[in-house]
Amino acid sequence: MVFSSIIFLFCFLPLFLLAYYATPKKLRNLTGLAASLFFYSWGEPKLVGILILGSVIDFFISKAMVNKESMVVRKRLLTLSIFCNVGFLLYFKYAMFFLDQFAEVASIFGKELDVDLTIILPLGISFYTFQRISYVVDVYSKKVPPARSFVDFLMYVSLFPQLIAGPIVRYHDIQEQLKERTHSLSRFADGVWRFVLGLAKKVLIANPLAQVADTLFAQPADGLPFEYAWLGVLCYAFQIYFDFSGYSDMAIGLGKMMGFEFLENFNRPYISRSITEFWRRWHISLSNWMREYLYIPLGGNRISTKRTYINLWLVFLISGFWHGASWNFIIWGVIHGSLLCLEKTKGDWGRRRWQIIPTFIFVCFAWVFFRAETLSASMAYIANMCNPFADVTLGVPLYELISHRFIFVFILAAFISFAPTLLLKKLGELPDTLLNMLKALLLVCLIVLCVTNLINSGYNPFIYFRF
């Protein structure tokens, strides 16, 4: 079940909200947990046990830490938790990748290995694994006490708004909200607005762009003209931003409806003037997690310059691999890590407005590795992006790709991505009465348009299955 589906919008969500607010405040965590497990079981009925089993292990390890004063014992418990979490992740997400690589190496030496193994990837395992690790590390470092009950902890891990696509919620950010949170009509209304805004990003902008991106990335390597190669990667750049930020908006909105306040996950990343700034604006929850639980423990920038660069590069190598079991994701992480290291060697080189353009171009080149299915397909696609004089013809008729609706959506996506900050501030300075009227009118229009599109179109991709 995904947020941008009719069954979620008109069945699951209204029934859940009715049950949630009909439940006494002290029992709302139990209602939220039951709904979250049902939500997850809708698509993963056999694998919900993996989610629960790992949570049981971490819950009791955290409880055991409280009663142990010895740092040696506490470290062993922490190591056990991380070993279990990473072990689950490696098996379900990366076992097939490692076996395939082993088989390829064996074939070089004349050994043919028949890898006959099918492993189903639990939905959202990358996200909830990081959340559980952050919890155990926080308890180990005595930043937070362990969860008061298993219900609270399992709700934190499995809370359906952020379970399958983030943002990655650190335990210390919502530990107090798990105990007590504020419910109000204004917060609920803000949540509805944020949810619908995210739904519109996903359905009205990301989906139409995805159709063109999918078509162009599916073309033969020798049949994609220069301008269409760029059109495809631009469509994908806007698609993944509006899709991912749209899901984050929906998660934040759903959280508000339940009384939670999640941290922001995106902040207009395509206006960044450097790759460093891009990672302060893109997938902020992942950047924060990587910095707090990986980069700083490795020494951060408190050590030698050489070691700092190695740590930074290693963090992004792991970040790339976290996204998926593929050499393409690893290369994507290496590109970003290398660019960040290069920027650090240059120091503060101005951060002028024109630097938005080269930064966006670098990001787009890296997106090719993120989107293409294989490493060879990525290299062929980039070759098409770099060859404006290639004499090739696209096999798809132009009118099938570029409709009037597509042109409008593409321009809208570009405008929203790069709109001047001053313009957005001016809109926010409108009188409250006028602003609320405009938001209410826009809310109704967006709901109608989204529902119409979902009913009439069967194209509603869910890109997070890869993660």
C-alpha positions in Angstrom: 0.0 0.0 0.0 1.4 3.4 -1.0 0.2 6.9 0.0 -0.6 7.8 -3.5 -3.2 5.1 -4.0 -7.0 5.2 -3.9 -7.2 2.4 -1.3 -4.9 4.4 1.1 -6.7 7.7 0.5 -10.3 6.6 0.8 -10.1 3.4 3.0 -7.0 3.1 5.2 -6.4 6.8 6.1 -10.0 7.8 7.1 -10.6 4.6 9.0 -7.3 5.0 10.8 -7.9 8.6 11.8 -11.4 7.7 13.1 -10.0 4.9 15.2 -7.0 7.0 16.3 -9.0 9.9 17.6 -11.7 7.6 19.1 -9.0 6.0 21.2 -8.1 7.5 24.6 -4.8 9.4 24.5 -3.0 6.8 26.7 -3.8 4.1 24.1 -3.2 6.0 20.9 0.3 4.5 20.6 -1.3 1.1 20.6 -3.7 2.1 17.8 -0.9 3.7 15.8 1.2 0.5 16.2 -1.7 -1.8 15.1 -2.4 0.4 12.1 1.4 0.6 11.2 1.8 -3.2 11.3 -1.4 -3.7 9.2 -0.1 -1.1 6.7 3.2 -2.9 6.4 1.6 -6.4 6.3 -0.6 -5.2 3.4 2.4 -5.6 1.1 4.8 -7.7 3.3 2.6 -10.2 5.2 5.4 -12.8 5.5 8.2 -10.3 6.3 6.6 -8.3 9.0 8.1 -10.9 11.4 11.6 -9.7 10.4 10.7 -6.1 11.4 9.3 -7.3 14.8 12.2 -9.8 15.5 14.9 -7.2 15.0 12.9 -4.7 17.1 12.6 -7.3 19.9 16.4 -7.8 19.9 17.2 -4.1 20.1 14.6 -3.4 22.7 15.9 -6.0 25.1 19.6 -5.1 24.4 18.8 -1.5 25.2 17.1 -2.6 28.5 20.2 -4.7 29.3 22.5 -1.7 28.7 20.8 0.3 31.5 21.7 -2.3 34.1 25.3 -2.6 33.0 27.9 -0.1 34.4 30.8 -1.8 32.7 31.8 -0.1 29.4 33.1 -3.4 28.1 29.8 -5.1 28.5 27.9 -2.1 27.1 30.1 -2.1 24.0 29.6 -5.8 23.5 25.8 -5.3 23.7 26.1 -2.4 21.2 28.2 -4.5 18.9 25.7 -7.4 19.1 22.8 -5.0 18.2 24.7 -3.5 15.2 25.8 -7.0 14.1 22.2 -8.2 14.1 20.9 -5.1 12.3 23.6 -5.0 9.7 23.4 -8.8 9.3 19.7 -8.6 8.5 20.3 -5.8 6.0 23.3 -7.6 4.3 21.4 -10.8 3.9 18.1 -9.5 2.6 19.4 -6.6 0.5 23.0 -7.6 -0.5 23.3 -11.4 -0.4 22.3 -11.8 -4.1 24.7 -9.0 -5.1 27.6 -10.6 -3.3 26.8 -14.1 -4.7 26.6 -12.7 -8.3 29.9 -11.0 -7.9 31.5 -14.1 -6.5 30.1 -16.1 -9.4 31.5 -13.6 -11.9 35.0 -13.8 -10.3 34.8 -17.6 -10.3 33.9 -17.7 -14.0 37.2 -15.8 -14.7 39.0 -18.9 -13.3 36.8 -21.3 -15.3 34.4 -22.2 -12.5 30.8 -22.0 -13.3 28.6 -21.4 -10.2 24.8 -21.8 -10.4 23.4 -19.2 -8.0 19.9 -20.4 -7.5 18.7 -18.3 -4.6 15.7 -15.9 -4.4 15.5 -13.5 -1.5 12.6 -11.1 -1.1 13.7 -7.6 0.0 11.6 -6.4 3.0 10.1 -3.1 2.1 11.7 -0.2 4.0 14.4 -2.3 5.6 17.1 0.3 4.8 15.1 3.0 6.6 14.0 1.1 9.7 17.5 -0.5 10.1 19.1 2.9 10.4 16.4 4.0 12.9 17.0 1.0 15.1 20.8 1.6 15.1 20.3 5.2 16.0 18.1 4.2 19.0 20.6 1.6 20.4 23.6 4.1 19.9 21.6 6.8 21.7 20.9 4.5 24.6 24.5 3.3 24.7 25.8 6.9 24.8 23.2 7.8 27.5 21.8 10.4 25.3 18.3 9.0 25.9 16.9 6.4 28.3 15.5 3.2 26.7 11.9 3.2 25.5 9.4 2.8 28.4 7.6 0.0 26.7 7.9 -2.3 23.7 4.8 -0.8 22.2 6.4 2.6 22.2 9.6 1.3 20.7 7.9 -0.8 18.0 5.7 2.1 17.1 8.8 4.3 16.7 10.4 1.7 14.4 7.2 0.9 12.3 5.3 4.2 12.4 3.7 4.0 8.9 4.1 7.6 7.8 7.9 7.3 7.6 8.3 3.5 7.5 8.8 2.8 3.8 10.3 6.0 2.4 11.6 8.1 5.3 12.4 10.6 6.5 14.8 8.7 8.8 13.6 9.7 12.3 16.2 9.5 15.0 14.9 8.3 18.4 16.1 11.3 20.3 14.1 13.6 18.0 10.7 12.1 19.0 11.3 10.3 22.3 9.2 12.9 24.2 6.5 12.8 21.5 6.1 9.1 21.9 5.2 9.7 25.6 3.0 12.7 25.0 2.2 14.9 22.0 -0.1 17.8 21.3 -3.3 17.3 19.2 -5.0 20.4 17.9 -7.3 21.4 15.0 -4.7 23.8 13.6 -1.9 21.1 13.6 -4.2 18.6 12.0 -5.2 21.2 9.3 -1.4 21.9 8.7 -0.9 18.2 8.3 -3.7 17.9 5.8 -2.2 20.8 3.8 1.2 19.3 3.9 0.0 15.8 2.9 -2.0 17.1 -0.1 0.9 19.2 -1.2 3.2 16.1 -1.2 0.5 14.1 -3.0 0.3 16.7 -5.7 4.1 16.7 -6.1 4.0 12.9 -6.5 0.9 12.5 -8.7 0.8 15.7 -10.8 4.5 16.4 -11.3 6.7 13.3 -10.6 4.5 10.8 -12.4 4.2 12.6 -15.8 8.0 13.3 -15.7 8.7 9.6 -14.8 6.9 8.4 -18.0 9.2 10.4 -20.2 12.3 9.5 -18.2 11.4 5.8 -18.2 10.9 5.9 -22.0 14.2 7.6 -22.7 16.3 5.5 -20.4 14.8 2.4 -22.0 16.1 3.4 -25.5 19.0 1.5 -27.1 22.4 3.1 -26.3 23.0 3.9 -30.0 19.5 5.4 -30.6 19.4 8.3 -28.2 20.2 11.8 -29.6 22.1 14.3 -27.4 19.1 16.6 -26.7 16.9 13.6 -25.7 19.6 12.2 -23.4 19.6 15.5 -21.6 15.8 15.7 -21.6 15.7 12.2 -20.0 18.1 13.0 -17.2 16.4 16.3 -16.5 13.1 14.6 -16.3 14.6 12.1 -13.9 16.2 14.8 -11.8 12.9 16.5 -11.3 11.0 13.2 -10.9 13.1 11.9 -8.1 13.1 15.3 -6.3 9.3 15.7 -6.5 8.7 12.1 -5.8 11.0 11.8 -2.8 10.2 15.2 -1.4 6.5 14.6 -2.1 6.7 11.4 0.0 8.5 13.3 2.8 5.8 16.0 2.7 3.1 13.3 3.0 5.0 11.6 5.9 5.4 15.0 7.7 1.7 15.8 7.1 0.5 12.4 8.3 2.8 12.8 11.4 1.1 16.2 12.1 -2.3 14.6 11.9 -1.2 12.2 14.6 0.4 14.9 16.7 4.1 14.2 15.7 6.6 16.8 14.4 9.1 15.3 12.1 12.1 17.2 10.9 12.3 18.5 7.4 13.9 16.3 4.8 14.3 18.6 1.8 15.1 22.3 1.4 15.1 23.1 -2.4 18.3 21.2 -3.1 18.6 22.3 -6.8 19.4 25.9 -5.8 22.6 24.7 -4.1 25.8 26.4 -5.1 28.0 23.5 -4.2 27.8 19.7 -3.6 28.4 20.4 0.0 25.3 22.7 0.1 23.4 20.1 -1.9 23.8 17.6 0.8 22.6 20.1 3.4 19.4 20.4 1.4 18.9 16.9 -0.1 17.6 13.9 2.0 18.5 15.9 5.2 17.6 13.0 7.5 20.1 10.7 5.8 22.8 13.3 5.9 22.2 13.9 9.6 22.3 10.2 10.3 25.5 9.6 8.3 27.2 12.5 10.1 26.1 11.6 13.6 26.4 7.9 13.5 29.2 7.3 11.0 31.3 10.4 10.1 31.8 11.7 13.6 32.5 8.2 15.2 35.1 7.7 12.5 36.8 10.9 13.7 35.0 13.5 11.5 37.2 16.5 10.8 38.9 16.4 14.2 41.8 14.4 12.8 44.4 14.9 10.0 43.2 16.4 6.7 44.0 13.2 4.8 42.0 11.1 7.3 39.1 13.6 7.1 39.0 13.1 3.3 39.1 9.4 3.6 36.3 9.4 6.2 34.1 11.7 4.0 34.7 9.5 0.9 34.0 6.4 2.9 30.7 7.8 4.3 29.4 8.5 0.8 30.6 5.2 -0.5 28.5 3.5 2.2 25.7 6.0 1.5 25.7 4.9 -2.1 25.7 1.2 -1.2 22.9 1.8 1.3 20.6 2.9 -1.6 20.9 -0.4 -3.4 22.9 -3.5 -4.2 24.4 -2.3 -7.4 27.7 -1.0 -8.7 25.8 2.0 -10.0 24.8 3.1 -6.5 28.4 2.6 -5.4 29.7 4.8 -8.3 27.0 7.4 -7.5 28.3 7.6 -3.9 31.9 7.7 -5.0 31.2 10.6 -7.3 29.5 12.7 -4.6 32.2 11.8 -2.0 34.9 12.7 -4.5 33.3 16.1 -5.3 32.9 16.9 -1.6 36.6 16.1 -1.0 37.5 18.3 -4.0 35.4 21.2 -2.6 37.1 20.9 0.8 40.6 21.2 -0.9 39.4 24.4 -2.6 38.0 26.0 0.5 35.4 28.7 0.2 35.4 29.5 -3.5 32.8 32.2 -3.5 29.4 30.4 -3.6 28.2 32.8 -6.2 24.7 32.5 -7.7 26.1 31.3 -11.1 27.5 28.2 -9.4 24.0 26.8 -9.2 24.3 25.8 -12.8 27.5 23.7 -12.7 26.4 22.2 -9.4 23.1 21.1 -10.9 24.9 19.7 -14.0 27.2 17.6 -11.8 24.2 16.3 -9.9 22.5 15.4 -13.1 25.5 13.4 -14.4 25.6 11.5 -11.1 21.8 10.8 -11.4 22.5 8.8 -14.5 24.2 6.1 -12.4 21.3 6.3 -10.0 18.7 5.7 -12.7 20.3 3.4 -15.3 20.0 -0.3 -14.7 23.7 -1.3 -15.3 27.1 0.3 -15.3 27.5 -0.1 -19.0 24.1 1.5 -19.7 25.2 4.4 -17.5 28.4 5.0 -19.5 26.5 4.7 -22.8 23.9 7.2 -21.6 26.6 9.7 -20.5 28.3 9.3 -23.8 25.1 10.4 -25.5 24.9 13.4 -23.2 28.4 14.4 -24.2 28.0 14.0 -28.0 25.9 16.8 -29.6 27.0 15.7 -33.1 25.8 12.1 -33.0 23.8 11.2 -36.1 21.1 9.1 -34.5 17.3 9.1 -34.6 15.0 8.5 -31.6 12.8 5.4 -32.1 9.8 6.9 -30.3 7.6 9.5 -32.1 8.1 13.0 -30.7 4.4 13.5 -30.0 4.3 10.5 -27.7 6.9 12.1 -25.5 6.3 15.9 -25.5 2.7 16.8 -25.1 1.3 20.1 -24.1 0.7 18.7 -20.6 4.3 17.5 -20.3 5.7 20.9 -21.3 3.5 22.6 -18.7 4.6 20.1 -16.0 8.3 20.3 -16.9 8.2 24.1 -16.8 6.3 24.0 -13.5 8.9 21.6 -12.0 11.8 23.8 -13.1 10.1 26.9 -11.7 9.4 25.4 -8.3 12.9 24.0 -8.2 14.7 27.2 -9.0 12.2 29.9 -8.0 14.0 32.9 -6.3 13.8 32.7 -2.5 12.7 36.3 -2.4 9.5 35.5 -4.5 8.6 32.7 -2.0 9.1 35.1 0.9 6.8 37.6 -0.7 4.1 35.0 -1.1 4.5 34.1 2.6 4.0 37.8 3.5 0.5 37.9 2.2 -2.3 38.7 4.8 -3.2 35.6 6.7 -6.9 35.8 5.6 -6.0 36.0 1.9 -3.3 33.3 2.3 -5.7 30.9 4.0 -8.3 31.5 1.4 -5.8 30.8 -1.4 -4.5 27.7 0.4 -8.1 26.4 0.9 -8.9 26.9 -2.8 -5.7 25.3 -3.9 -6.2 22.4 -1.5 -9.6 21.6 -3.1 -8.2 21.9 -6.6 -5.2 19.7 -5.9 -7.3 17.0 -4.3 -9.6 16.9 -7.3 -6.8 16.8 -9.8 -4.9 14.1 -7.8 -7.8 11.8 -7.4 -8.8 12.3 -11.1 -5.3 11.4 -12.2 -5.1 8.3 -9.9 -8.5 7.0 -11.2 -7.7 7.7 -14.9 -4.1 6.6 -15.0 -2.6 3.3 -14.1 0.9 4.7 -14.0 1.9 5.3 -10.4 5.5 4.1 -9.9 7.0 3.5 -6.5 10.7 4.0 -6.8 11.5 3.1 -3.2 11.2 -0.6 -3.9 14.8 -0.4 -4.9 15.9 1.0 -1.5 
